[in-house]
Amino acid sequence: MNAQFRALDLEEVRKSISKLDKFVGPSGSPRRRYRTIWISDIHLGTRGCNDRMLIDFLDHVDSDTLYLVGDIIDGWRMKKRYYWPERHNAIVRRIMKRAKRGTEVVYIPGNHDEMFRQYAGMNFGGVQIRRSAVHVTADGRRLLVLHGDEFDAVVMAHRWLAFAGDAAYEFLMKLNVVVNAVRRRFDLPYWSLSKHAKHKVKNAVEFISRFEEAVAHEAKTRRVDGVVCGHIHTAEERRFGDIVYYNDGDWVEGCTALVEHFDGRMEILHWADEIAARTPKHHLRAVA
């Protein structure tokens, strides 16, 4: 009888620990809960994807709703060469697990994963596929959610140039991996070479500004209060008159996410900075 009671007590302890684990991330930091999370431009299937950092993010945050705002899987690159490490499976499993346990997951394919657009309106394992969506925040604002490639004149009008640009960008991403491998050896935090280059090149800055204006104009045309998009790998919050423009960034260069707090307040999370703030220097190389 005593042995039976000890077995029951042990089971209760295990259940308690299991419940506790849900509130603590792998680093020991409390898991944060948000009303909504937006992430995009993960580019699974490429070496440029910061998969370790994204896994760390997913293991430290939760939300009622998760928007996947396009370019989650990079179909363009996978047509040329196959690359799919176990960490990319781990990311997919984490997303599917959220959908299974009740998180509303909305997937809005982009231009790199456009093969999934034909399934718009369907539901796969709890993941809703949409061409676009309108999200209502806790404080009553209506936000148009779309990937954004619709407003990229290069992608729409000169598809061959988009593929050429993608090849050049792939080279820059490979260089970015090498640069950060060296930085890890010296216990330096993650730094994006390509992001730095974009901010230094005048034409890139002008393109980003025109893109943001075009997306904000579309939001005004659709009579919503704001817009959330991805596509250009530049996290941003800007106001154009009555319209608020949000870009959730990417998980190749900036490693950022857009989140909505339960009072409707919006915030851009820079996850590389979050890791650097809580990780001792000699452990940075294991995460970045």
Backbone bond lengths (Angstrom), bond angles and torsions (degrees), N, CA, C in turn:
res aa  C-N    CA-C-N  psi(-1)  N-CA   C-N-CA  omega(-1)  CA-C   N-CA-C  phi
1 M - - - 1.477 - - 1.526 111.02 -
2 N 1.343 116.64 -46.14 1.459 120.30 179.12 1.522 111.17 -59.93
3 A 1.311 115.50 -40.56 1.468 120.21 178.58 1.522 110.95 -62.35
4 Q 1.368 115.42 -37.44 1.463 119.68 178.72 1.522 110.86 -65.26
5 F 1.361 115.75 -43.64 1.454 119.44 178.72 1.528 111.38 -64.08
6 R 1.366 116.06 -39.23 1.463 119.35 179.19 1.533 110.30 -63.62
7 A 1.333 116.67 -37.97 1.471 120.72 178.02 1.526 110.82 -64.42
8 L 1.368 116.51 -41.68 1.466 120.68 177.83 1.515 111.02 -64.31
9 D 1.365 116.19 -41.99 1.467 120.04 178.97 1.525 110.55 -61.73
10 L 1.342 116.09 -41.99 1.463 120.66 179.98 1.523 111.26 -62.91
11 E 1.332 116.24 -38.90 1.460 121.01 178.89 1.524 110.86 -65.09
12 E 1.370 116.30 -40.46 1.468 120.28 177.80 1.521 110.94 -62.95
13 V 1.327 116.19 -40.11 1.463 120.12 178.23 1.522 110.45 -62.44
14 R 1.348 115.83 -43.59 1.458 119.85 179.44 1.528 111.67 -60.67
15 K 1.348 115.94 -42.05 1.470 120.42 178.65 1.513 110.81 -63.73
16 S 1.333 116.19 -40.79 1.463 120.78 -179.75 1.523 110.65 -63.80
17 I 1.345 115.89 -43.10 1.458 120.02 179.15 1.522 110.09 -64.24
18 S 1.357 115.82 -40.62 1.462 120.19 179.44 1.523 111.17 -60.99
19 K 1.356 116.51 -42.43 1.464 120.30 178.72 1.517 110.37 -64.77
20 L 1.346 115.50 -39.71 1.453 120.37 -177.91 1.519 110.95 -66.10
21 D 1.356 116.89 -37.00 1.452 122.12 -178.27 1.522 112.27 -58.31
22 K 1.332 116.95 -31.49 1.448 121.10 -177.77 1.527 112.30 -66.99
23 F 1.317 116.84 -18.85 1.452 120.88 -177.81 1.529 112.46 -101.22
24 V 1.323 117.02 0.19 1.457 121.37 -177.38 1.525 109.51 -129.84
25 G 1.342 117.05 131.99 1.450 121.03 177.03 1.515 111.57 -81.41
26 P 1.332 117.77 172.19 1.468 121.83 -178.65 1.527 113.55 -57.39
27 S 1.342 116.96 -28.54 1.465 120.20 -178.90 1.518 112.29 -77.98
28 G 1.344 116.82 -8.79 1.455 120.78 -175.24 1.513 112.33 94.72
29 S 1.350 116.60 -9.12 1.463 120.96 176.84 1.527 110.00 -76.60
30 P 1.329 117.76 145.99 1.471 120.28 178.47 1.532 110.95 -60.51
31 R 1.328 116.45 140.74 1.465 120.20 174.38 1.519 108.95 -70.29
32 R 1.314 116.43 133.40 1.471 120.79 179.71 1.524 109.34 -90.57
33 R 1.304 115.50 144.76 1.463 119.47 178.10 1.524 109.13 -119.16
34 Y 1.323 115.63 131.95 1.459 122.53 179.32 1.528 109.17 -124.00
35 R 1.317 114.36 160.16 1.468 118.43 175.82 1.528 109.75 -70.53
36 T 1.348 116.05 -42.71 1.465 120.75 -176.98 1.522 109.98 -144.27
37 I 1.325 115.53 144.02 1.468 121.63 173.19 1.523 108.65 -128.01
38 W 1.330 116.07 136.22 1.466 122.05 173.36 1.527 108.73 -118.15
39 I 1.331 117.91 126.87 1.456 122.31 171.85 1.522 108.52 -134.41
40 S 1.326 116.47 151.05 1.469 119.77 179.00 1.515 109.64 -153.74
41 D 1.335 114.48 174.83 1.465 121.89 172.85 1.530 111.91 51.84
42 I 1.334 114.13 52.06 1.462 120.72 176.77 1.531 109.88 -79.55
43 H 1.322 116.73 -37.34 1.462 124.08 179.05 1.533 112.05 58.01
44 L 1.339 114.48 51.76 1.464 119.76 171.22 1.531 108.50 -59.39
45 G 1.322 115.94 142.20 1.457 119.83 -177.41 1.518 112.36 96.54
46 T 1.347 116.96 7.38 1.457 121.34 176.36 1.525 109.59 -130.41
47 R 1.324 115.78 155.53 1.454 120.61 178.59 1.525 111.52 -73.80
48 G 1.325 116.56 -19.70 1.459 119.98 -179.43 1.516 113.64 -74.21
49 C 1.328 117.57 -18.45 1.468 121.52 -179.77 1.530 110.08 -61.58
50 N 1.326 116.33 126.40 1.467 121.04 177.10 1.527 108.87 -83.84
51 D 1.339 115.01 69.86 1.458 120.68 -172.83 1.522 113.55 -64.23
52 R 1.335 117.48 -39.87 1.471 119.57 -179.60 1.522 111.09 -62.31
53 M 1.340 115.59 -41.19 1.451 119.52 -178.70 1.532 111.42 -69.05
54 L 1.333 116.40 -37.32 1.461 120.01 178.57 1.530 110.88 -67.76
55 I 1.330 117.02 -40.27 1.465 120.05 176.65 1.529 110.18 -60.47
56 D 1.321 116.13 -42.25 1.466 120.29 177.65 1.532 110.42 -60.74
57 F 1.328 116.37 -41.86 1.471 121.12 178.17 1.525 110.79 -61.40
58 L 1.329 116.34 -50.64 1.466 120.63 -177.91 1.529 112.09 -63.11
59 D 1.318 116.92 -27.99 1.463 121.04 179.54 1.528 113.30 -81.94
60 H 1.336 116.55 -5.89 1.471 119.80 -177.51 1.527 113.78 -119.41
61 V 1.346 117.37 -1.17 1.467 119.65 -178.32 1.528 110.42 -134.10
62 D 1.325 115.59 156.27 1.462 123.15 173.72 1.515 108.32 -141.57
63 S 1.330 116.53 161.86 1.466 120.09 178.62 1.524 110.12 -158.17
64 D 1.329 115.35 160.58 1.464 120.31 174.03 1.523 110.59 -73.08
65 T 1.350 115.65 -36.07 1.461 121.31 -178.91 1.519 109.42 -131.63
66 L 1.330 116.32 138.49 1.459 121.89 176.45 1.524 108.48 -125.88
67 Y 1.341 116.02 121.89 1.461 121.35 175.24 1.526 109.24 -102.24
68 L 1.332 116.11 127.61 1.460 122.72 173.14 1.529 106.08 -102.68
69 V 1.336 116.70 102.97 1.468 120.29 -165.44 1.534 111.87 -96.56
70 G 1.330 116.09 48.61 1.454 120.66 169.00 1.520 116.57 91.19
71 D 1.331 114.58 158.09 1.470 124.22 -177.61 1.528 110.77 54.33
72 I 1.312 114.92 42.80 1.463 120.55 177.35 1.529 108.66 -75.43
73 I 1.320 116.64 -47.34 1.468 122.77 174.42 1.523 107.77 -111.60
74 D 1.317 117.14 135.44 1.461 120.87 -177.66 1.528 110.54 -93.72
75 G 1.321 115.33 88.90 1.461 121.19 179.72 1.519 113.02 -66.04
76 W 1.341 117.67 -31.12 1.465 121.13 179.97 1.529 110.43 -60.45
77 R 1.341 116.13 -48.05 1.462 120.03 -177.41 1.528 111.61 -71.58
78 M 1.330 116.05 -37.48 1.464 119.47 -176.47 1.519 111.84 -69.33
79 K 1.327 117.71 -20.98 1.462 120.39 174.15 1.525 110.55 -68.68
80 K 1.346 115.33 -30.34 1.466 120.26 -177.29 1.523 112.16 -86.77
81 R 1.331 116.26 -41.30 1.468 120.03 178.92 1.523 109.11 -155.05
82 Y 1.321 115.16 145.62 1.461 120.27 -177.66 1.525 109.84 -90.21
83 Y 1.326 115.06 126.71 1.466 121.57 175.45 1.524 106.87 -146.24
84 W 1.319 116.34 115.12 1.463 119.58 -177.92 1.531 109.54 -153.17
85 P 1.342 118.40 83.47 1.468 120.97 -179.96 1.528 111.61 -73.02
86 E 1.304 116.75 166.66 1.456 122.88 -178.73 1.530 111.57 -58.92
87 R 1.332 117.66 -31.35 1.473 120.22 179.75 1.524 111.47 -61.54
88 H 1.334 117.32 -30.18 1.463 119.72 178.74 1.528 110.27 -72.69
89 N 1.329 116.26 -35.07 1.468 119.58 171.75 1.521 110.58 -62.51
90 A 1.327 116.45 -39.57 1.463 121.38 -179.29 1.521 111.31 -61.90
91 I 1.332 116.94 -37.21 1.469 120.92 178.40 1.527 110.06 -66.65
92 V 1.338 116.62 -46.18 1.469 120.67 179.05 1.529 110.34 -60.57
93 R 1.339 116.57 -43.11 1.470 120.03 179.63 1.526 111.37 -61.33
94 R 1.309 117.52 -40.68 1.468 120.81 179.97 1.523 111.79 -64.07
95 I 1.326 115.94 -39.13 1.468 119.75 179.29 1.528 110.45 -69.13
96 M 1.334 116.81 -44.80 1.459 120.26 179.93 1.527 111.33 -64.47
97 K 1.326 116.89 -35.27 1.459 121.11 178.81 1.523 110.52 -63.66
98 R 1.345 116.56 -38.63 1.467 119.99 177.68 1.525 111.00 -63.21
99 A 1.331 115.28 -43.98 1.464 119.17 179.35 1.525 110.56 -61.56
100 K 1.325 116.49 -40.07 1.466 121.70 -178.13 1.524 111.92 -65.96
101 R 1.334 117.15 -35.09 1.455 119.39 -176.27 1.537 113.03 -92.14
102 G 1.340 117.05 8.35 1.458 119.38 169.93 1.509 117.50 116.13
103 T 1.342 118.45 -5.49 1.463 120.19 175.46 1.525 109.04 -69.10
104 E 1.310 117.33 134.01 1.466 120.82 175.13 1.531 107.69 -77.34
105 V 1.332 117.09 113.13 1.459 121.69 -178.16 1.526 108.61 -110.08
106 V 1.330 115.65 120.70 1.467 121.60 -179.13 1.526 108.10 -117.48
107 Y 1.323 116.17 121.96 1.463 122.79 -177.36 1.524 109.10 -109.29
108 I 1.343 115.82 119.10 1.457 122.15 178.84 1.529 107.56 -114.13
109 P 1.334 119.05 97.29 1.465 121.09 -174.82 1.532 112.50 -59.43
110 G 1.344 115.25 149.95 1.455 121.79 177.18 1.515 110.95 -106.63
111 N 1.327 116.93 -159.59 1.461 119.94 -178.28 1.528 112.37 -77.02
112 H 1.332 118.47 -29.69 1.464 120.44 179.28 1.532 112.32 -77.94
113 D 1.334 116.91 -22.57 1.479 120.08 175.75 1.524 110.52 -120.40
114 E 1.348 114.80 38.15 1.464 121.13 -175.57 1.531 112.42 -64.70
115 M 1.351 117.64 -15.91 1.466 120.14 179.83 1.523 111.31 -62.89
116 F 1.343 117.11 -19.55 1.465 120.11 179.49 1.526 112.92 -88.12
117 R 1.322 117.82 -8.52 1.469 120.25 -178.99 1.525 112.00 -64.34
118 Q 1.321 116.61 -27.26 1.476 119.82 179.96 1.529 111.81 -66.09
119 Y 1.345 116.99 -15.33 1.461 121.23 -179.74 1.532 112.27 -99.57
120 A 1.337 116.77 12.57 1.463 120.46 179.69 1.529 110.29 -55.81
121 G 1.327 115.61 134.49 1.457 121.61 -178.22 1.513 112.91 97.04
122 M 1.340 116.48 -8.96 1.465 120.46 -178.86 1.524 111.14 -99.89
123 N 1.321 115.52 166.95 1.457 122.88 -178.08 1.527 108.88 -128.77
124 F 1.333 116.39 123.81 1.460 121.24 -179.78 1.525 109.43 -121.29
125 G 1.320 116.58 109.02 1.459 120.85 177.94 1.513 114.07 59.78
126 G 1.331 115.92 30.69 1.458 119.79 -179.44 1.517 113.88 92.25
127 V 1.334 117.23 -3.57 1.465 121.92 177.76 1.529 108.81 -96.30
128 Q 1.328 116.36 116.82 1.462 121.91 -179.89 1.527 109.33 -86.18
129 I 1.326 117.32 129.60 1.465 121.12 178.01 1.525 108.50 -102.10
130 R 1.332 116.38 127.23 1.461 122.26 -177.54 1.526 109.83 -136.19
131 R 1.323 117.36 153.80 1.468 120.47 172.29 1.527 110.14 -78.38
132 S 1.331 115.37 -33.67 1.467 121.88 175.71 1.520 106.64 -160.83
133 A 1.314 116.40 171.47 1.468 120.39 -179.48 1.527 108.83 -150.62
134 V 1.317 115.48 162.09 1.465 121.38 172.38 1.522 107.23 -119.13
135 H 1.312 115.82 118.09 1.465 122.17 -179.00 1.521 109.20 -101.14
136 V 1.326 116.09 133.68 1.471 121.40 176.94 1.521 108.05 -103.42
137 T 1.315 116.73 119.12 1.462 121.44 -178.01 1.524 111.24 -75.69
138 A 1.321 115.76 169.55 1.468 121.28 -178.93 1.520 111.72 -62.25
139 D 1.342 117.10 -27.83 1.469 120.08 178.82 1.527 112.63 -97.11
140 G 1.341 116.44 16.57 1.463 121.07 169.55 1.513 116.93 88.56
141 R 1.325 119.87 6.92 1.460 121.28 179.09 1.530 110.55 -82.77
142 R 1.313 115.97 143.32 1.467 121.53 178.68 1.523 109.40 -101.26
143 L 1.348 116.05 121.82 1.457 121.64 -177.26 1.530 110.25 -117.17
144 L 1.312 116.35 124.81 1.457 122.13 174.14 1.529 108.14 -75.55
145 V 1.323 116.79 130.65 1.473 121.56 -179.81 1.526 108.78 -117.74
146 L 1.328 116.51 120.43 1.462 121.86 177.53 1.529 109.09 -152.80
147 H 1.338 116.14 164.31 1.461 118.31 -177.59 1.520 111.78 -69.79
148 G 1.335 117.19 -50.13 1.460 120.62 175.57 1.510 115.50 117.18
149 D 1.341 118.60 -10.44 1.462 118.97 -178.74 1.524 112.04 -65.46
150 E 1.345 116.28 -17.47 1.465 120.69 177.06 1.529 111.34 -60.20
151 F 1.333 116.88 -21.58 1.464 121.62 -175.63 1.517 112.09 -108.09
152 D 1.314 116.86 11.53 1.457 122.71 177.07 1.525 107.73 -97.84
153 A 1.318 116.51 103.31 1.473 120.97 -175.56 1.525 111.32 -60.70
154 V 1.323 117.72 -31.65 1.463 120.46 -179.59 1.519 110.49 -65.99
155 V 1.337 116.75 -45.68 1.457 120.86 -179.08 1.523 110.84 -67.01
156 M 1.325 117.27 -41.71 1.458 121.33 -174.35 1.530 112.58 -76.64
157 A 1.355 117.52 -43.86 1.464 120.59 -171.93 1.527 113.38 -96.94
158 H 1.319 117.82 -27.98 1.466 121.05 -176.53 1.521 109.45 -131.74
159 R 1.315 115.03 74.69 1.462 119.80 -174.49 1.528 112.45 -61.90
160 W 1.324 117.33 -35.66 1.476 120.43 179.80 1.522 110.19 -63.48
161 L 1.353 116.86 -36.89 1.456 120.97 179.44 1.526 110.66 -69.29
162 A 1.323 115.63 -33.45 1.466 119.67 177.62 1.524 110.43 -63.38
163 F 1.349 116.73 -41.57 1.460 120.07 178.97 1.527 111.28 -67.79
164 A 1.332 117.27 -36.57 1.467 121.03 177.70 1.529 109.70 -65.45
165 G 1.332 115.10 -43.62 1.460 119.68 178.02 1.515 111.17 -63.97
166 D 1.312 116.12 -34.76 1.463 120.46 179.67 1.527 110.53 -66.10
167 A 1.326 117.23 -36.41 1.465 120.94 178.46 1.530 110.33 -65.63
168 A 1.337 116.43 -42.51 1.465 120.22 178.16 1.526 110.32 -65.25
169 Y 1.316 115.27 -38.42 1.464 120.25 179.65 1.527 110.54 -66.58
170 E 1.347 116.95 -36.97 1.458 121.32 178.53 1.529 110.18 -61.89
171 F 1.346 116.74 -39.84 1.466 120.45 177.57 1.529 110.40 -62.92
172 L 1.335 116.53 -42.50 1.458 120.71 179.31 1.528 110.88 -64.06
173 M 1.335 116.84 -35.69 1.461 120.72 178.31 1.527 111.43 -66.85
174 K 1.336 116.24 -38.70 1.461 119.79 177.98 1.525 110.18 -64.71
175 L 1.330 115.77 -40.24 1.455 120.31 177.27 1.520 110.52 -64.82
176 N 1.323 115.76 -36.63 1.461 121.36 178.63 1.531 110.97 -61.60
177 V 1.345 116.77 -39.19 1.467 121.90 178.53 1.526 110.30 -63.52
178 V 1.341 116.65 -43.01 1.465 121.23 179.97 1.525 110.68 -64.43
179 V 1.339 115.86 -45.98 1.471 120.65 -179.90 1.523 111.00 -57.81
180 N 1.326 116.75 -43.93 1.465 119.38 -177.56 1.526 112.62 -76.35
181 A 1.323 117.54 -25.05 1.467 119.69 173.40 1.527 109.50 -64.77
182 V 1.335 116.68 -40.86 1.466 121.43 177.30 1.520 110.27 -66.10
183 R 1.350 116.32 -42.18 1.465 120.03 -179.86 1.533 111.39 -62.31
184 R 1.347 116.74 -37.51 1.465 119.55 179.20 1.532 111.66 -64.42
185 R 1.330 116.15 -34.46 1.466 119.96 179.55 1.522 111.45 -64.51
186 F 1.329 115.29 -26.20 1.465 120.18 178.22 1.532 111.76 -102.24
187 D 1.360 115.19 17.12 1.470 121.68 178.58 1.526 112.89 55.91
188 L 1.319 115.36 38.80 1.465 120.95 176.87 1.527 108.82 -100.73
189 P 1.326 118.56 146.83 1.469 120.98 -178.77 1.522 112.60 -70.34
190 Y 1.332 115.74 167.61 1.466 121.89 179.50 1.523 110.84 -60.43
191 W 1.342 116.26 140.29 1.465 122.69 177.72 1.513 108.13 -143.52
192 S 1.327 117.08 134.89 1.457 121.16 -175.81 1.519 111.50 -95.81
193 L 1.326 116.07 111.45 1.459 122.07 176.76 1.525 111.00 -64.13
194 S 1.326 116.45 -45.97 1.471 120.65 -176.61 1.525 111.36 -66.49
195 K 1.326 117.00 -38.20 1.466 120.64 178.01 1.520 110.01 -63.87
196 H 1.317 116.65 -41.68 1.465 121.51 178.16 1.524 110.01 -62.05
197 A 1.348 115.84 -43.53 1.468 120.52 -178.74 1.521 111.19 -62.74
198 K 1.340 117.13 -41.70 1.470 120.84 -178.78 1.521 111.78 -60.75
199 H 1.333 116.02 -39.60 1.462 119.97 -178.29 1.525 112.13 -73.66
200 K 1.336 116.43 -16.62 1.455 120.29 -179.57 1.526 112.87 -94.00
201 V 1.317 116.51 -20.41 1.465 120.68 -177.07 1.525 110.13 -91.90
202 K 1.308 116.39 120.10 1.467 122.42 -174.47 1.526 112.12 -57.97
203 N 1.340 117.54 -44.78 1.465 120.44 -178.00 1.520 112.01 -63.23
204 A 1.342 116.60 -36.90 1.464 120.38 178.95 1.515 110.35 -66.01
205 V 1.325 116.92 -41.58 1.467 121.70 179.04 1.525 110.53 -63.06
206 E 1.338 116.44 -42.17 1.471 120.93 179.34 1.525 110.49 -65.74
207 F 1.342 117.32 -41.20 1.462 120.88 178.66 1.520 110.84 -60.90
208 I 1.323 116.79 -45.70 1.468 121.16 -179.55 1.515 110.09 -60.02
209 S 1.326 116.83 -43.35 1.468 120.84 -179.45 1.526 111.51 -63.26
210 R 1.344 116.87 -43.54 1.475 120.52 179.09 1.524 110.99 -66.04
211 F 1.321 116.15 -38.97 1.461 120.78 178.39 1.527 110.24 -61.32
212 E 1.313 117.31 -47.78 1.467 121.66 -179.31 1.519 111.37 -60.61
213 E 1.315 116.83 -41.20 1.470 121.06 178.85 1.529 110.95 -64.14
214 A 1.337 117.00 -41.84 1.467 121.39 -179.24 1.528 111.28 -64.71
215 V 1.331 116.77 -42.93 1.467 120.69 -179.95 1.526 110.38 -66.62
216 A 1.326 116.90 -41.77 1.473 120.91 178.80 1.528 110.59 -63.64
217 H 1.321 116.84 -37.57 1.470 120.98 178.41 1.531 110.41 -64.06
218 E 1.331 116.99 -39.97 1.465 120.88 177.82 1.524 110.80 -62.85
219 A 1.325 116.17 -39.85 1.467 120.30 178.44 1.527 110.55 -62.76
220 K 1.317 116.17 -40.58 1.467 120.32 178.31 1.522 110.56 -64.50
221 T 1.345 116.31 -40.67 1.468 121.15 178.69 1.523 110.96 -60.95
222 R 1.326 116.70 -36.96 1.469 121.17 -178.50 1.530 112.24 -85.84
223 R 1.319 116.63 2.69 1.471 123.14 174.33 1.530 113.04 59.61
224 V 1.322 114.34 45.48 1.460 119.82 173.04 1.523 108.34 -111.45
225 D 1.315 116.52 176.63 1.462 120.69 -175.98 1.517 113.45 -91.99
226 G 1.320 115.97 -16.11 1.455 118.80 -178.32 1.512 111.19 -173.51
227 V 1.331 115.60 -178.19 1.456 120.53 -177.03 1.519 109.36 -144.41
228 V 1.342 115.64 144.46 1.470 122.50 174.35 1.521 107.14 -122.64
229 C 1.332 116.67 128.54 1.460 120.17 179.23 1.518 110.11 -145.67
230 G 1.335 115.52 -177.74 1.457 122.36 177.01 1.512 108.11 -134.34
231 H 1.331 117.18 -124.13 1.454 126.68 169.42 1.532 115.38 77.05
232 I 1.337 119.03 -49.27 1.469 119.32 -172.44 1.530 113.07 -96.01
233 H 1.337 117.88 5.96 1.465 122.30 175.30 1.536 112.74 57.79
234 T 1.319 116.17 35.74 1.460 120.36 179.67 1.517 109.40 -135.68
235 A 1.332 116.62 102.14 1.465 120.50 -179.86 1.526 109.86 -67.86
236 E 1.319 115.75 134.77 1.468 118.74 -174.97 1.518 111.41 -161.26
237 E 1.310 116.10 151.69 1.463 123.57 168.24 1.516 107.11 -131.83
238 R 1.345 116.49 117.85 1.470 121.36 -178.42 1.517 109.57 -138.58
239 R 1.293 115.01 154.97 1.468 119.89 176.60 1.527 109.29 -113.34
240 F 1.331 115.90 130.63 1.461 123.25 174.51 1.530 106.84 -118.33
241 G 1.328 116.99 91.14 1.456 120.39 -175.73 1.521 109.89 65.35
242 D 1.333 116.49 -121.09 1.466 121.29 179.73 1.529 112.84 -87.16
243 I 1.324 117.16 -5.19 1.462 121.63 -175.90 1.536 110.71 -99.15
244 V 1.327 115.75 132.17 1.464 120.45 174.83 1.527 108.54 -102.26
245 Y 1.323 115.78 126.58 1.463 122.92 179.84 1.521 108.91 -102.33
246 Y 1.336 115.95 127.17 1.458 121.28 174.92 1.523 108.74 -122.96
247 N 1.333 116.19 135.96 1.459 120.68 170.02 1.520 107.36 -123.32
248 D 1.340 117.16 126.86 1.466 119.92 -174.65 1.528 113.30 -82.05
249 G 1.352 117.68 -1.80 1.459 120.40 175.83 1.511 113.50 82.20
250 D 1.332 117.78 -133.75 1.460 121.15 -173.31 1.519 110.37 -164.30
251 W 1.364 114.88 175.94 1.470 122.10 176.07 1.522 110.65 -123.47
252 V 1.349 115.13 33.18 1.452 122.50 174.06 1.527 108.94 -117.24
253 E 1.326 115.88 -47.00 1.458 121.18 -177.63 1.533 111.68 -104.95
254 G 1.342 115.42 -66.36 1.460 119.87 -171.13 1.511 116.10 -85.04
255 C 1.358 117.09 -25.15 1.472 122.64 -177.35 1.529 110.43 54.75
256 T 1.322 114.94 66.12 1.463 121.66 -175.49 1.520 111.15 -128.66
257 A 1.322 115.24 160.40 1.461 122.85 175.52 1.520 108.18 -142.91
258 L 1.310 115.79 150.62 1.467 121.29 173.14 1.520 107.06 -102.63
259 V 1.346 116.56 133.96 1.464 120.13 -179.76 1.522 110.35 -129.78
260 E 1.327 114.27 151.10 1.473 121.42 173.76 1.520 107.86 -113.06
261 H 1.319 116.20 125.50 1.457 121.06 175.02 1.529 109.10 -77.33
262 F 1.317 116.85 170.25 1.465 120.26 -174.50 1.530 113.29 -72.04
263 D 1.335 117.90 -9.88 1.460 120.68 174.73 1.528 111.84 -98.02
264 G 1.343 117.06 4.45 1.462 121.16 179.32 1.514 113.63 94.66
265 R 1.316 117.70 -6.11 1.467 121.00 179.28 1.530 109.83 -69.11
266 M 1.333 116.27 137.14 1.460 122.34 -177.65 1.526 109.55 -105.32
267 E 1.338 115.67 147.23 1.462 120.74 -178.91 1.525 109.63 -150.60
268 I 1.329 115.88 141.40 1.462 121.18 173.74 1.526 107.52 -97.83
269 L 1.336 116.32 124.07 1.459 121.59 178.23 1.521 109.36 -96.72
270 H 1.322 117.11 127.74 1.471 122.68 175.07 1.526 106.25 -102.29
271 W 1.339 116.12 99.61 1.458 119.24 -167.26 1.523 113.63 -71.61
272 A 1.319 118.30 -28.89 1.467 119.80 176.05 1.525 110.14 -61.25
273 D 1.330 116.66 -39.78 1.471 121.08 177.40 1.523 111.06 -67.17
274 E 1.343 115.78 -37.53 1.473 120.33 179.75 1.538 109.83 -63.39
275 I 1.324 116.16 -43.92 1.467 120.08 179.84 1.522 110.91 -65.31
276 A 1.340 115.87 -44.13 1.462 120.20 -179.23 1.526 111.38 -61.52
277 A 1.341 116.45 -34.67 1.472 120.32 -177.62 1.520 112.48 -70.77
278 R 1.339 116.85 -28.96 1.471 119.11 -175.71 1.523 113.56 -109.30
279 T 1.340 117.67 -0.99 1.460 120.57 -175.44 1.523 110.94 -112.54
280 P 1.340 118.58 126.77 1.468 121.07 174.24 1.522 110.01 -58.63
281 K 1.329 117.47 148.29 1.461 121.64 -175.80 1.525 113.41 -52.35
282 H 1.323 117.17 -41.16 1.457 119.10 -175.10 1.513 113.14 -73.76
283 H 1.381 117.50 -4.46 1.470 120.24 176.77 1.522 112.69 -105.50
284 L 1.333 118.10 -4.58 1.465 121.12 -175.51 1.523 111.92 -60.70
285 R 1.312 118.23 -37.28 1.453 120.99 -175.56 1.535 111.90 -64.71
286 A 1.330 117.91 -23.36 1.461 120.94 -178.13 1.517 112.50 -77.66
287 V 1.361 116.69 -21.65 1.462 120.44 -174.93 1.516 112.08 -104.35
288 A 1.334 117.47 -39.49 1.471 120.81 -172.12 1.516 112.20 -70.98
